[in-house]
Amino acid sequence: MKYEVYFKHYLALIEKKLEEMLPPASQYPSVIHEAMRYAVLGTGKRFRPVLVLAAVEACGGNIEEALIPACSLEFIHSYSLVHDDLPALDNDDARRGQPTCHKQFGEDMAILAGDGLLTLALQILGWVEPPKRALRLLAEISTSAGTYGMIGGQVADLIESKSDVDLPMLDYISTHKTGKLIKASVVCGAIVAGASAEIHQKILRYGEYLGLAFQSVDDFLDGDGYSVVIKPRELKQKIRDLIAKAKKEVRPLGRKAEKMQALADMLLRRMPKIKT
């Protein structure tokens, strides 16, 4: 089944909440709010917020209560893409079939739109009740997005890009640049659900395995990263092993974790077939 069909209910809830959380385009200064909405709405698979909802459901929690951290993670992901696309970094003119934010609104406004999305992501976590849960979510998300997480991985990717990158460095880049936010997504679901320490650890390990598998699949498809240092068949087996480990972690949760299992399987199906 297609991702958009299987997660139709999740996606509808997420889109509605994103629209609600973003400042209206009519709010002065309108241009920054237009740019923020442009960067978030109407594009993307919402993989990270879907993971949040899948994890909270697996842990027996309330999906509605997970929507704010789900939106927070999507705002952070969107801001990172806006900044990645800038000329100083990847210098991309298009993303998902439309002009990048800086091409549409100018570099200055794109930088500020990214800043606005990051700030908004942290702001809305302050609305979570009870306050103790808000603090745990804030600590998890901000740490995963900062220099110990996504930004640290992005920096390592930049400073190592001109040299021959070995496998340990690729692992560092992948687990930080991509994996930390994916891990944070499922951990946030466990936090919202008030999961036990044992289940929390299973969810966390699932996220770690899935995050590394996610980046490995992207590298497989793009022909860079891991695909440069690992032979195709070995990389494919590495991905299979990671996904198998992820699924094993949440198997004890039974039917409640079906969507987490499905996400792992859908990731596996993204891999192209290797010609013999």
Beta strands, then each sheet from edge to edge (+ up, - down):
strand 1: 94-95
strand 2: 98-99
sheet 1: 1+ 2-
end
